[in-house]
């Protein structure tokens, strides 16, 4: 699955958001990973559509 062109959402706490989304039925494709400017995680909704959440390190 290639998340290029996927929806993205800035959040205050990436790890907490990923946990909440998993509890709601999302699947983690890429766990929160630090980058040069932000943490980023890639998930998929129950239909398999990929999306990105990102936020401050």
SVG drawing of the C-alpha trace seen along z (x, -y; Angstrom):
<svg xmlns="http://www.w3.org/2000/svg" viewBox="-15 -21 31 24">
<polyline fill="none" stroke="black" stroke-width="0.4" points="0.0,0.0 1.4,-3.3 0.1,-6.2 1.2,-8.8 -1.8,-11.1 -3.5,-9.9 -5.4,-12.2 -3.3,-13.6 -4.2,-15.2 -2.0,-17.1 -2.6,-16.1 -1.2,-17.1 0.0,-13.6 0.7,-11.1 1.2,-8.1 -2.1,-8.7 -4.0,-9.3 -2.7,-6.1 -3.8,-4.1 -7.2,-5.7 -7.6,-5.0 -6.5,-1.4 -9.2,-1.0 -11.7,-2.4 -10.8,0.2 -7.9,-1.4 -4.9,0.7 -1.3,-0.6 0.7,-0.4 3.7,-2.4 4.1,-3.1 4.9,-6.6 8.3,-7.5 10.4,-10.6 11.4,-12.7 13.3,-15.9 10.3,-18.1 7.6,-15.8 6.4,-12.4 4.3,-10.6 2.3,-7.4 0.4,-5.7 -2.8,-3.9 -5.7,-2.3 -9.4,-2.6 -11.6,0.5 -12.1,0.2 -8.4,0.3 -7.9,-3.4 -4.6,-4.7 -4.2,-8.0 -1.5,-9.8 -1.4,-11.4 1.5,-13.7 2.5,-16.1 5.2,-17.7 8.2,-15.6"/>
</svg>
